[in-house]
Amino acid sequence: MPSLDELYRAAIRAHQQRQADAAGRLYDEILAKRPAHAGALHLKGVLALQAGDYPAAARLIERSLEIEPRHALALSNLGVAYRALKRYDAAIEVLRRAVALDPRSADAWGNLGQTLARTGQMSEAVTSSKRALAIDPNRLGLQSALLFAENYIAGSDPVAMADRARAVGGMIAQKIPARSVHANDPDPARRLRVGLLSADLRAHPVGRFLAGVLPELDGRAVELFAYSNTDEEDAVSDLMRAAVPHWLNVTGLSDRDLDARIVADGIDILIDLSGHTAGNRMMVVARKPTPVIFSWIGYFATTGLASVDYVLANKWVIPEAEEAQWSERPWRLPDTYICYAVPRDPLPPTPLPAAGSGYITFGCFNNFNKLTDATFAAWSALLAAVPGSRLLLRSSGYDNSEILAGLRDGLAGAGIDLERVRIDGRIKDYAAHLASYGEIDIALDPFPYNGGTTTVEALYMGVPVLVRAGDRYVAHMGESILHTAGLPEWIAADEADYAVRGARLAADLEALAALRAGLRARVLASPLFDAPRFARHLEAAMRGMWVTWCAAQGRG
């Protein structure tokens, strides 16, 4: 009869060889003989974690830590289980314990960085992720996550970030060479098979953008395929599914299998709607399963991948002077690069709040992870320039006591009197969220990571938005929206102009009231809400990309 140690070694071998059933039986045999075997409890928990049974994983690893509380790897794995269960505070606590016990653990630092990013604590997320990559730079998933997180950091150099993205793209290409030959028929005029690849085909800004546009695409010109990489499909997913003849949930497919499926589907153009955001399938995109790939709306910086041919944009988000920030070739649409659907059961805009209160209420409903020290400084100057004004903040993302404490510290550190600030909790009901714009007179856009959905929502509800001109795509989004809506006077040239311009516009209550009364009709008449027009521009862009590829094959 094998000893307990021999059984444990056999279980680990089976686990390493991905023989999950055999490993599970061996762990059970060990635990039947010694219920307090910390190693078997931990590794059986890891099996559950790998199988997606997060509650069981948490229970098992917690039991192992009751026996061996200073086991750094077990703490790190417990953090992953807690994160999957959206127990973010608990995850951060155990992961911080893990890195304290084992500061050379790339696993623990990487897990901490990704959990902090999930909760919006981007500066600390970047620091933790860099600690992990200093130990093990070959973690491509973490490299990707770091590229995304760095977009939130004020003062970062966009050209240096683009260079780093190219370097990561090169690392990915070395591991996963891109396909150079495609069997697609290079007929420039035929109907195109177009794939949508995203983890956000749901109640998410990406899903809401697409829900209004996809039904307007000409089915005679394009045949749509959706590759949905999320388990959170919902009513918005259902809206899109009605316009997409071929819908496949791909969460269970390996990168190799998904690549093969896209090739088998004969996709001509793949639209990557995730970039380096959570749930991306960059390792599939890197394989270049289609002749043409372009990046659009889900990510607002270069992917760094040579396999991605284009980024869909306009002249405002990618001016010619900033093309060095991209490994992709910009394909510019004539006006807006995004289009919004009119909300169901729309509420009418309210009268100007300041007309009744006697003071201006500024507001920002962007995720708190977008609020930088530079943004706080600009808001401080604006509040000082508009005596008696108030500031209303609310995040649609995750918040907790630590995040709120950090937010208050940032505001106070910029010299903002917290008595003038109200911080509301998240509103999950979308109609109630839109109605809450009735409490603010002027919306404030953060920087460098601008709002997108929140900016258009504000305009739709009659609330003008003050934005600052930027130096990269993600910092130009507010400019693009306001130019398209015909509101360039609400774009500040820099931080100093932000306060001066904002104070001047806030001082004229009569003009504000008139603008509020007509703003919805104005934006509804603009390209921002003209889905048929946008669909024609999108079709023309895709056709142009396809013709370019066909010409390179000797057809055109």
Stockholm file with secondary structure:
# STOCKHOLM 1.0

chainA/1-556         MPSLDELYRAAIRAHQQRQADAAGRLYDEILAKRPAHAGALHLKGVLALQAGDYPAAARLIERSLEIEPRHALALSNLGVAYRALKRYDAAIEVLRRAVALDPRSADAWGNLGQTLARTGQMSEAVTSSKRALAIDPNRLGLQSALLFAENYIAGSDPVAMADRARAVGGMIAQKIPARSVHANDPDPARRLRVGLLSADLRAHPVGRFLAGVLPELDGRAVELFAYSNTDEEDAVSDLMRAAVPHWLNVTGLSDRDLDARIVADGIDILIDLSGHTAGNRMMVVARKPTPVIFSWIGYFATTGLASVDYVLANKWVIPEAEEAQWSERPWRLPDTYICYAVPRDPLPPTPLPAAGSGYITFGCFNNFNKLTDATFAAWSALLAAVPGSRLLLRSSGYDNSEILAGLRDGLAGAGIDLERVRIDGRIKDYAAHLASYGEIDIALDPFPYNGGTTTVEALYMGVPVLVRAGDRYVAHMGESILHTAGLPEWIAADEADYAVRGARLAADLEALAALRAGLRARVLASPLFDAPRFARHLEAAMRGMWVTWCAAQGRG
#=GR chainA/1-556 SS CCCHHHHHHHHHHHHHTTCHHHHHHHHHHHHHHCTTCHHHHHHHHHHHHHHTCHHHHHHHHHHHHHHCTTCHHHHHHHHHHHHHTTCHHHHHHHHHHHHHHCTTCHHHHHHHHHHHHHTTCHHHHHHHHHHHHHHCTTCHHHHHHHHHHHTTCTTCCHHHHHHHHHHHHHHHHHHSCCCCCCCSCCCTTSCEEEEEEESCCSSSHHHHHHHHHGGGSCTTTEEEEEEECCSCCCHHHHHHHTTCSEEEECTTSCHHHHHHHHHHTTCSEEEECCTTSTTCCHHHHTTCCSSEEEECSSCCSCCCCTTCCEEEECTTTSCGGGGGGCSSEEEECSSCSCCCCCCSSCCCCCCCHHHHHSSCEEEECSCGGGCCHHHHHHHHHHHHHSTTCEEEEECSSCCCHHHHHHHHHHHHHTTCCGGGEEEECCCCCHHHHHHGGGGCSEEECCSSSCCSHHHHHHHHTTCCEEEECCSSHHHHHHHHHHHHHTCGGGEESSHHHHHHHHHHHHHCHHHHHHHHHHHHHHHHTSGGGCHHHHHHHHHHHHHHHHHHHHHHTTCC
#=GC SS_cons         CCCHHHHHHHHHHHHHTTCHHHHHHHHHHHHHHCTTCHHHHHHHHHHHHHHTCHHHHHHHHHHHHHHCTTCHHHHHHHHHHHHHTTCHHHHHHHHHHHHHHCTTCHHHHHHHHHHHHHTTCHHHHHHHHHHHHHHCTTCHHHHHHHHHHHTTCTTCCHHHHHHHHHHHHHHHHHHSCCCCCCCSCCCTTSCEEEEEEESCCSSSHHHHHHHHHGGGSCTTTEEEEEEECCSCCCHHHHHHHTTCSEEEECTTSCHHHHHHHHHHTTCSEEEECCTTSTTCCHHHHTTCCSSEEEECSSCCSCCCCTTCCEEEECTTTSCGGGGGGCSSEEEECSSCSCCCCCCSSCCCCCCCHHHHHSSCEEEECSCGGGCCHHHHHHHHHHHHHSTTCEEEEECSSCCCHHHHHHHHHHHHHTTCCGGGEEEECCCCCHHHHHHGGGGCSEEECCSSSCCSHHHHHHHHTTCCEEEECCSSHHHHHHHHHHHHHTCGGGEESSHHHHHHHHHHHHHCHHHHHHHHHHHHHHHHTSGGGCHHHHHHHHHHHHHHHHHHHHHHTTCC
//
